[in-house]
Amino acid sequence: MKSHTMELPRLIKIGEKNIEDFGDFLNLLNRPKKVSLISGINVQKVLKIKIEKSIKLKKIKFVWHTSKDNQIKTLKSIQKDVKKDNSDLIIGIGGGRSVDTAKLISYNLGKPFVSLPTAASHDGMASPFVSVKSDKPHSIVASAPMGVFVDIDIIKKAPAKLLASGCGDLIANIIAVKDWQLGHKKKKEYYGRYAADLAMMSAKIVMENSSSFAKKGLDARVIVEGLISAGVASCIAGSSRPCSGAEHLFSHALDKIAPGIGLHGEKCGIGSIMMAKLQGQDWKKIVKTLKNVGAPTTAKQIGLKPEIIIKALTIAQELRPERYTVLKQTKMTKKRAFNLAKSTKVI
């Protein structure tokens, strides 16, 4: 039996209007003398004063670094500067890009990392995986955060479509787990039921609450807890398997042929509709859930033409040939891709 490593967050704090507790949180983690803070320009405008006040109270020194994009070149430049800081902790503050940047730099420098998400658009806030622009079309493995700190009030202030995108990323777990079971059955791949069940539970909570979300609005705390649990499921699995299957391959294919269009969770949600049909699952229920949470269910809603969807479906599996998914069992011709997208009303 092959061994695999589980790297889990040590401390997770979720509260509302609790940003002033951030210094306390860092002290509980590893009493840092100095920290490197990585964030985007907008996040600094909104949170810089509050974060500085909180960490100054604990007499922690800090240096800010600005993440402008997730290109490898930018990342290397920030990494060079962070190395000079000689800090005890690297902190990623933002909606995704800055957290990913901090995660990868911490992994490369062998320093612990803390995630402070300002939006809940995908499960990267607690997972060890990063999405950077490189020759690899899929996420790459880095470090799991030592700590995750969430102020729900900050999450609520982000555009609603980001939270809806987070729901799409969670619903994707339904497809991913089924694909993981398939990989286990066909390729004798390691399958961990605990990680799979945790990922599925995160998806089911969104599915079960979606009609209530449609009436009362999205519950940021429920979604954040689901995304953190999904990230932890990947940590336990030692791979992205419980949260990333054929629907993610479809999303990565879209990233490759139509970069910058649609949010990650939105594309995974649309991919989940089509992959559910291929897997023989209830795809109409996924459509209903996505509509309830305000996430897109068609290509047109995120500005993608039908031919882009068809192309993405035909190339998705070859982006990661070693990962067994339902697409391995289907010769995805243009005609088949068109029929699948049309029959599920994606196009």
HURA-V626458 format. One record per pair of residues at least 24 apart in sequence whose ideal C-beta (glycine too) atoms are under 10 Angstrom apart, sorted by the first residue. I is the first residue (numbers start at 1). GAP is how many residues later the second one is. Records with the same first field share a line. If there is no record, write none. Layout:
I: GAP  GAP
This chain:
1: 189
2: 187  188  236
3: 187  235
4: 186  188  232  233  234  235
5: 123  139  230  233
6: 122  138  186  189  226  229  230  231  232
7: 121  134  136  137  138  139  228  229  231
8: 118  120  136  137  138  223  224  227  228
9: 104  105  106  116  117  118  119  135  136  137  138  139  219  222  223  226
10: 102  104  134  135  136  137  138
11: 103  134  135  136  137  138
12: 103  113  114  133  135  136  137  138  213  216  217  219  220
13: 103  134  135  136  137  138
14: 134  135  136  137  138  141  206  207  210  211  214
15: 134  135  136  137  138  206
16: 134  135  136  137  138  139  140  204  205
17: 134  135  136  137
18: 36  131  132  133  134  135  136
19: 28  31  32  34  35  97  130  131  132  134  135
20: 30  31  33  34  37  131
21: 33  128  130
22: 25  28  29  30  31  32  33  35  36  38  69  71  92  94  127  129
23: 28  29  30  31  32  33  34  35  36  37
24: 30  31  33  34
25: 29  30  33  89  91  122  123  124
26: 28  29  32  34  36  62  63  65  88  120  121  123
27: 28  30  31  32  33
28: 119
29: 59  60  83  85  116  117  118  120
30: 58  59  82  84  116  117
31: 27  29  57  58
32: 26  28  29  30  55  56  57  58  59  80  82
33: 26  27  28  53  54  55  56
34: 26  27  28  29  51  52  53  54  55
35: 25  26  27  28  50  52  53  54  55  56  76  79
36: 26  27  28  29  42  45  46  47  48  49  50  51  52  53  54  55  56  66  69  70  73  75  77
37: 25  26  27  28  29  45  48  50  52  53  54  55  56  61  65  77  79
38: 25  26  27  28  29  40  41  43  44  52  53  54  55  56  59  60  61  62  63  64  65  67  68  75  78
39: 25  26  27  28  52  53  54  55  56  58  59  60  62  63  77  79
40: 26  27  28  29  53  54  55  56  57  58  61  78
41: 25  26  27
42: 52  53  76
43: 24  50  51  52  55  73  75  76  111
44: 49  50  54
46: 72  108  111
47: 46  47  69  71  104  107
48: 45
50: 101  104
51: 40  42  65
55: 36
60: 27  28  29
61: 24  26  27
62: 25  27  29
63: 24
64: 29
65: 25  26  33  36  37  40
66: 32
67: 25  26  27  30  31  32  33  34  35  38
68: 29  30  33
69: 28  32  63  64
70: 26  27  28  30  31  34  60  61  62  63  64
71: 61  62  63
72: 32  60  61  62  63
73: 60
74: 27  58  59
75: 25  26  29  30  33  55  57  58  59
76: 29  32
78: 24  26  27
79: 25  26  27  29  30
80: 25
81: 24
82: 24  26  27  29
83: 25  26  28
85: 24  26
86: 25
87: 24
88: 24
89: 24  25  57  58
90: 24  53  55  56
91: 24  25  54  56  58
92: 24  25  32  33  38  53
93: 24  25  56  61
94: 24  25  31
95: 24  25  26  27  29  30  60  63  64  67  70  168
96: 24  25  26  28  29  34  35  66  69  167  168
97: 27  33  34  35
99: 25  26  27  28  31  46  49
100: 24  29  30  31  32  39  40  42
101: 29  31
102: 28  40  41  43
103: 24  25  26  27  28  29  38  39  40  41  42
104: 25  26  27  28  36  37  38  39
105: 25  37  38
106: 36  37  38  39  40
107: 33  34  35  36  37
108: 34  35
109: 34
110: 33
111: 32  35
112: 31  33  34  35
113: 29  30  31  32  33  34
114: 31  32  33  34  35
115: 29  30  31  32  33  34  35  113  116
116: 29  31  32  33  34  35  38
117: 28  31  32  33  34  37  38  41  49  107  110  111
118: 32  33  36  37  39  40  44
119: 35  36  38  39  40  42  43  44  46  47  101  105  144
120: 30  32  34  35  36  38  42  43  44  45  46  47  49  50  98  100  101  103  104  105  106  107  108  145
121: 34  37  38  40  41  42  43  44  45  46  47  48  102  106  142  143  144  145
122: 40  43  44  46  47  48  50  105  108  109  121  141  142  143  144  146
123: 43  46  47  49  50  76  79  103  104  105  106  107  108  109  110  111  117  120  121  141  142  145
124: 45  103  106  107  110  140
125: 24  25  30  41  99  102  103  105  106
126: 24  98  101  102  103  104  105  106  107  108  109
127: 100  101  103  104  105  106  107  108  113  116  117
128: 103  106  107  110  111  112
129: 102  105  106  110  111  114  115
131: 121  124  133
133: 122  126
136: 116  183  184
137: 112  114  115  116  118  119  178  179  181  182  183
138: 102  106  110  111  113  114  115  117  118  181  182  185
139: 95  101  104  105  109  113  125
140: 100
141: 93  97  98  99
144: 87  88  90  91
145: 83  86  90
148: 76  79  80  83  84
150: 70  71  74  75  77  78
152: 67  68  69  71  72  73
153: 67
154: 66
155: 65  66  68  69
156: 61  62  63  64  65
157: 63
158: 62
159: 104
160: 57  58  60  133  134
161: 102  104  105  133  134  135  141
162: 61  101  103  104
163: 50  54  55  56  57  60  61  64  102  130  131  132
164: 49  54  59  99  101  102  105  126  128  129  130  131  132
165: 97  98  99  100  101  102  103  104  128  129  130  131
166: 40  52  54  57  58  60  61  64  97  98  99  127  129
167: 36  39  40  42  43  46  51  55  56  59  60  98  99  102  122  123  125  126  127  128
168: 38  79  83  94  95  96  97  98  99  100  101  102  103  104  118  121  122  125  127  128  129
169: 33  34  37  54  57  58  61  74  75  78  79  82  94  95  96  97  98  99  100  103  126
170: 29  32  33  34  35  36  37  53  56  57  59  60  73  95  98  99  102  119  123
171: 31  32  33  35  36  39  76  94  97  98  100  101  102  105  114  115  118  119  122  124
172: 27  31  58  71  72  73  74  75  76  78  79  92  93  95  96  97  99  100  103  114
173: 25  26  27  28  29  30  31  33  53  56  57  60  69  70  71  72  74  95  99
174: 25  26  28  29  30  32  33  71  73  98  101  102  105  107  108  111  112  115
175: 28  68  69  70  71  72  73  75  93  96  97  98  99  100  101  103  104  106  108  111  150  151
176: 24  27  54  57  58  64  65  66  67  68  69  70  71  72  92  96  99  149
177: 26  56  64  65  66  68
178: 67  68  97  98  100  101  102  103  147  148
179: 62  63  65  66  67  68  69  70  96  100  144  145  146  147  148  149
180: 57  59  60  61  62  63  64  65  143  144  145
181: 60  64  98
182: 63  64  97  142  143  144  146  147
183: 58  62  139  140  141  142  145
184: 57  140
185: 139
186: 138  142  143
187: 135  136  137  141
189: 50  52  133  134  135
190: 47  48  49  51
191: 46  50  51
192: 41  44  45  46  47  49  50
194: 39  42  43  48
195: 35  37  38  39  40  41  42  43  44  46  47  48
196: 37  40  41  45  46  47
197: 36  45
198: 31  32  34  35  36  37  38  39  44  45
199: 27  30  31  32  33  34  35  37  38  42  43  44  45
200: 30  33  42
201: 25  28  29  32
202: 24  25  26  27  28  29  30  31  40  41
203: 26  27  39  40  69  83  86
205: 24
206: 83  84  86  87
207: 75  78  79  81  82  85  86
208: 81
209: 80  83  84
210: 75  78  79  80  81  82  83  84  85
211: 77  78  81
212: 80
213: 76  79  80  81
214: 74  75  77  78  79  80
215: 77
217: 76  77
218: 74  75  76
223: 70
227: 38
239: 84
240: 83
241: 82
243: 25
244: 24  76  79  81
245: 26  27  30  34  78  79  80  81  82
246: 25  26  28  29  30  32  33  67  70  71  74  77  78  79  80  81  82  83  84  86
247: 24  25  26  27  28  29  39  69  78  79  80
248: 24  27  68  71  72  75  77
249: 26  63  64  66  67  68  69  70  71  74  76  78
250: 24  25  59  62  63  65  66  67  69  75  77
251: 61  65
252: 60  63  64  67  68
253: 55  56  58  59  60  61  62  63  64  65  66  67
254: 45  48  50  54  55  57  58  59  61  62
255: 57  64
256: 55  56  59  60  63
257: 47  50  51  52  54  55  58
258: 41  44  45  46  47  50  51  53  54
261: 38  41  42  43  44  47
262: 34  37  39  40  41  42
263: 32  33  39
265: 25  30  31
266: 24  29  30  31  35  36
267: 29  32  35  37  45
268: 27
269: 24  26  27  28  33
270: 25  26  27  28  29  31  32  34  39  42  71  74  76
271: 38  41  42  45  75
272: 25
273: 24  25  67  68  71  72  73
274: 35  39  52  63  66  67  69  70  72  73
275: 38  41  50  51  52  55  65  69
276: 50  68
277: 49  63  64  66  67  69
278: 35  47  48  49  51  52  54  58  62  66
279: 46  47  50
280: 46
281: 45
283: 60  61  62  63
284: 60  61
286: 58
287: 57  58  59
296: 50
297: 47  48  49
298: 43  46  47  48  49
299: 42  46  47  48
300: 46  47
301: 45
304: 42  43
305: 42
306: 31  32  35  36  40  41
307: 27  30  31  40
308: 39
309: 28  29  31  32  33  37  38
310: 24  25  26  27  28  29  30  31  32  37
311: 26
312: 25  29
313: 24  25  27  28  33
314: 24
